[in-house]
Amino acid sequence: MKKIIFLLAAVFMTIGLATPSAAATDISVYLDGKKLSFDVPPQIINNRAMVPFRVISESLGAKCHWIAEDKTVVLEKGNQMIGLIIGHSKIYFSDGNIITNTYDLDVAPQIVKNRTLVPLRAVSQAFDSEVNWDDKTKTVDIKTSEYKQSLSKDTGSGSKIITTAEEYKNAAINNLNEFNKTFTIKTQGLDTQIIAQDLTEWDDRIFEHEFEIMKNGEYAETTYKIVYKAADIVYSAYKMKNIMKLNDKEIEIYNKAKSIVESIITPNMIDYEKELKIHDYIILNSQYDVEAQNSDNRSKDVFTPYGTLINGVSVCYGYAESFRLLAKMSGLECETIFGDTDVFHAWNRVKIDGDYYLVDVTYDDPTPDIKNNVVYAYFNLTDEQMRDHVPEKIDDIKCTATKYNYFNYNKLNFSSQEEFEKLVESEIAKGNKNISLKAVNCNLDELNLSAVYKYNGNLGFRKFTNPKQNTILIILE
């Protein structure tokens, strides 16, 4: 037999058992349209459906192994194996020899009435099944990948022969919505231009793709290979709590992004506070890759959250996509906008407390990098204030709100030398060593900065100004 323990023994001795509270309720579980029967009823534990592992695993076509001495459940289907340990909130994936992936569970497996209960959604999704919950009827509906494939005649994918342009588009979109990285569409009598369609015109979640057309008599089979934008496929995995479609780098992004959100975002934060935390984290933990900007041999990582969050080095695309990923994982509506400044550029539009704002994390990261310093010149601007950024696509969403502009919200605007000095005095009194201010209806070049020495005990400072946004950053020594 394969190494079904797959290196779990090393963690057994360090695990404490958890006993979350359970609530019995009438839950119905359907697998591919058939109702499952359990000798111990499904339980709701910490808002998660838990079921006896042997029934669900065998129903999914998996072999099940119970290792009593280690309180371990191992499920095996084809080349895929998963392991769960009683009281341990983690699921392990293996190829039978080594652990290939892990991710956290909301509720740990446990023993109830001499039956081992496992989280239904996590186990089902581990074997590439779709899980839906109807709260009104307390019903779980599971559809296996084999069952969904058998329905391909209805979904416009799989082995169905496509004969119209509309069917072709539907088949492609169905696969893209499932984040399938490779899929084939079989056609008859369609123009080659339709088959060679640029899929990015139908779905903006695609980073890049390629296709190959194979002719077989009167039929053509087009096989696509898709690389999705990491922010989209990782967010989908986070939302569905299913990492099965992620590659190794995407799993690294998933784990890192999840860790960041858990460390900087708290439930009581308002949208503005979440956005500010994400903005500052990215700037303080990464730097702009000037060499990549001017190189033809740059790594693709600089355009993705992998460059920003893992390597700590990226270009504007990586900054904007990282901001979008972390924002969405934090519950904010956010998108990446592409367009022109003096070069092709990427920035974000985010919804804060019901209104839309523009933010450019790249422009707020000083270049060359200044350690432990953040600029807020491009934090929550209106369309008018962001007029030096020209989007390539214009839509109906307007950014006109000003409440959550960084300087407005924190009352850091000044209109005179006197107001400037009062703000400097106030910020220094608070112990703030990095003072960001915005001039309104006055000229930055005419400021007398001697007040900084006065209130800072005659110590030195550095200043950085942004004439386009009339902002000044003062870094005290």
Disulfide bonds with the S-S distance in Angstrom:
none
